[in-house]
């Protein structure tokens, strides 16, 4: 059996893990968390948070399990819940919970670049493409941004159009504006 290669990159106090074996990143625990922007569905695996998004109507939670891996995932969820409360109350600008999303190496590069975008600042897809040294990959950056499974912490809401206007957001422009307003958004990083 081939051993998966791990690449770890330190970001914003949170540790993002890119792993070749995506099965290790499957969520094993989850919770619903009420927030000012609606009900959030958070999921974790043993390495960290794998998903944070708006809960779908009728969303079913994963079956509870026992064991060390499940307990590790629960610890990540508890930490995230606390950090989200602090973020929404204005007491947190940077997340420290470990992140472990499933994604390609390119997507992980884009998500990493997003986590380096300061609280309250915005940028364009072109800015992110430049940051990852792929200036011609603006559309691919947009696609990776749209595939981001960890909203808010991997702050895809901070990406705006080159012209300074709000662009699409998986959870709607209203939520994007709410998050930017909460952060006291100032144009460009």
Helices and strands as residue ranges (DSSP letters): E 6-11, E 14-19, G 22-25, E 29-35, E 38-45, E 48-54, H 68-88, H 105-115, H 125-131, H 138-146, G 156-158, H 173-182
